[in-house]
């Protein structure tokens, strides 16, 4: 990609603004909302011990599958009256948190 700034032409990717660099690369700032994760519960005997939304019998996986199938937040909230927008965001945060680890390849 070619871009220019102050009459100088550069070849390569656009640099990130300083504010973004601080947010992305600051190890003290987590992009996952830990308070939101408290909405995710795991109870023995409920949904096979899988993570659910606020103790309801609706699994995190169910929410993620609905989103991946193309359902909007509004459609999901209309179908499940007990859900709140923060619950859907919590499911996404939970998935992000669970997949954020090193994968060793041999």
C-alpha positions, 0 to 999 in steps of 0.5 A: 500500500502506498500512502503519503503524509507531509509530501513524503511517499511511503510504501508499506502498511499504514502506521497505527496512531499513538493512542491505538498503540498504547491501547493495543500494546499496553500489557496493563490494559485488558481488552476483555471486560472482566466485570462483564465475564461475571455474567457467565456461570458454570454450574454442575448439573446444568447444561452439562457443566458448560458455561451459561448466561447468568445461570439460565439454561442458555449456553455461551455456545448457543449465543455464539452459534446464533451470531455466527449464523447471522442473527443480529443482537436485536433478533437474539434479544427478541427471541430470548426476553431474559437476555440483555445486550451485555449478556451477548457481549459477555459471551463474546468476551468469554470466547475471546478469553478462552481462545487467548492462549499460546498454541504449541505446534510440533 
